[in-house]
Amino acid sequence: MKLRKRKKKNIILFIILIFINVHIIIGLIGKRIIPTIEDNIKNYVNKTLHTYVFNVFNKETLIKDELLDIININTNSQEEIISIDYRLNEANKYLYDSMNRLYENIDKLKIQEIIPYQYKKGVFFIPSGLAYRNILLDNLGFKIPCMINVISSTKINLKTKVSNYGINNILIELYLVTEIQSDIITPNTYYDFNNNFETLIASKIVVGNVPSYYGGILEKSSAIISS
């Protein structure tokens, strides 16, 4: 009887030790694999968003004189620029149109097409081999089920840059400034990161001069529109 009881105690102790060791190993794997997964997701999302922004605004004619009608360049009698203003109606209309066009594309973003892990019924199955951080072992090991959601918000505004260009000429450049904040949400983690893009949408050379007290460059930003 005593031997049987001792054996049972040993078996129970052995099972408990196995359970503790497995728990410790899983915890260690988790601590190593989570940063790798987060970095990978961030890189995949960054690359995709960059492509989306490029495709949206690359389809437009980047040098449009009519876009410069959004800007008021105020000069003095010596043809020196003293200030830059925006025609609010025209600027806001362009920004809202750009926002809608961009958001329509971002809204089509499908996370299962961005992240190259096995995906089934809303769940990613991520190989535990990523914990080794070795390219030869990345796809090995058991698969860890994980739900991942990407939520993005967008801010957009115009920026005008006026700079001296040669003798008695100035170069006027109009940029569309886009900031996309991405929130990565998994069952155990949450973090966010920003992507900032500046796209030249119009430029023109005209007669004029930026006063020396501006350092030869004058910049102005419009109000921000956000989603």
N, C-alpha and C positions, 0 to 999 in steps of 0.2 A: 504493500500500500504506500509506504513511504517513498519507494522508488518511483511509483506512478505519479505521486504528487510532485516529486522533485522534477520528473520529466515534463509534467504539465507546466510547472513554473518556468522551467528552462525554455520550453516552446513559446510560452507567452512572452517571456523576456526577450527571446530571439525575435519574435514578431514585432514587439515594441521597438527594438533596436533597428530592425529593418525599416519600420515606418518612420522613425526619427531620421535615419540616414537618407531615405528617399525624400523626406520633407526638406532636409538640408540641401540635398543635391538639386531638387527642383527650384528651391529659393535661389541658389547660386546661379543656376542656368537662367532663371528669370532676370536677375540683376544684370547679367552679362548680355542677355539677348534683347531686352527692352530698349536700351540706348541704340543698339544696331538697327532694330526695327524702326525706331523713330527717325533716325538719320536717313534710312532708306526711303521711308515714306515722304519725308521732307524733300529729298532730292527728286523723287518721282513727281511730286506735286509741283515743285518749282519748275521743272523742265516742261511739264504740261501747260502750266499757266503762261510761261514765257511764249510757248508756241501759240496759245490762244490769243494773247495780246498782239503778237506779231501778225497773225493771220487776219485779225479784225481790222487793224489800222494800216496794214500793208496794202489792203485792197483799195484804199483811197489814193487819190492823187496827192502826193505829199507836198507839192508846191502849187498852192492855189492863191492867186492874188485876192480873190473875193473873201477868203478867210481873214485876210488882214483888215477887212472892214470892221472886224470885231474890235480892233484896237484904235484908240485915239492917241496920236503922237502930238504932243503940244510943244511948240518951239517959240523962241523969242525972235526978235528982229535980226539977230545975227545967225539965224538958222541953227541955233543950239537947242538941243532937246532939254526941256525943263521938267517934263513929267509924262507918264504913260497912264492912260485910263482905258477901261473896257466899256463897250456899249453892252449894258447888262442883258437886254432882251436877246441880242444876237449871241452873246457868249453863253447865256444859260440854255438857249435852244440847242446850240451845238453840243454843250456838255450833256444835256439830257438825252439827245439822240445818240451820242457816243456811249453813254452809260447803258442805255437800253440795248444797243448793239453788242457791247461787251458782255452784259449780263446774260443775254440770250445764249451766248456761246458758253459762258461759265456754267450756266444752268444745265447744259447738256453733258457736263462733265460726269463721267461714270467711273467711280473709283475702282471697280473691278477691271477696267481697261488700263488703269494707271499703274496699279501695283501688281507685279508679276508673280504673285504667289497663288497657289491653288485656291479657287473660290467656288463656293457652293452654297446656295440658299442663304445669302447674306453673311456668310462666315468665311474668313480667310484661314487657311491651314498653313502655318508658317513652320518651316523645318527648324528643329532645335539645333541643327548644325551651325546656325548663324552665331551661336554662342562662342564658337571657336574662333570666329573672325578670321577664317582661313578660306580662301576662294575654293580650295579643293574639297572642303568639308561643308560648304554652305548648304547643300541640298540633302545632306545626310541626317539621320536621326529621326525620332518620332515627330509627328506633326502637332503643333500647338494651335488649337482653335482660337480665333480672335476676331471680334467684330470691330471694324474700323469705319468711322464716319468722318468726312471732310466737309466743314462748313466754311464758306468764304463770304466776306463782306468787302465792298469796293468803295474807294474814294477817288474822285477824279476832279481835276482842275486844270486851268490854263496857266502857262508861264510864258512871259514875253522877255526876250533878251535882245537888247539893242547895243551894238558895239561899233566902234569906228572901223571903217573898211577902206583903206587907201586914203587918198587926199580928198577931203570934203565930201566923203560918202559914208553912209552908215548901213550896216547889215541888220535887218529886222528879222528875227526868228520867233516863230510861235510854236510852242511845245504843248503837247497834251501829256499831263503828268498823272499817272495811274498808280494807286497804291492798293494792293490786294492783301487783306489779312486772312490767313487760313488758320482754322482751329482744327487740330487733329484730336479726335475723341476715340478712345478705346475703353474697354471696361475698367481698366485700372489706371489709366493715365490721361492727362489733358495738357496740351501745350499749344501755343500759337506762334506764328512767325509771319513776317511781312515780306512782300515783294514790291519793289518800286521800279516803275518804268517811265522813261521820258521819250516821247515819240515826236520827232519834228514833223509838223503838219503844214507849215507854210514858211516861206522865206522870201525876202525881197531886198534889193539894194536901192536906196534912194539918196538924194542929196541931203546932207546934213552933217551934224557933228555932235558928239557926246562931250560935254564940258569936262575939263581935266579933273575937276573936283569929284567927279563920279568914278575916276580911275579908268575912263575910256569904255566902261561897260555899265549899262543901266538895266536892271531887272525888275519885273513886276509880276505878281501872281494874282489870279482871280479868286473868287470865293470857291469853296470846296463843295461839291455835290457828292453825297454818299448814298449807298444802298442799304 
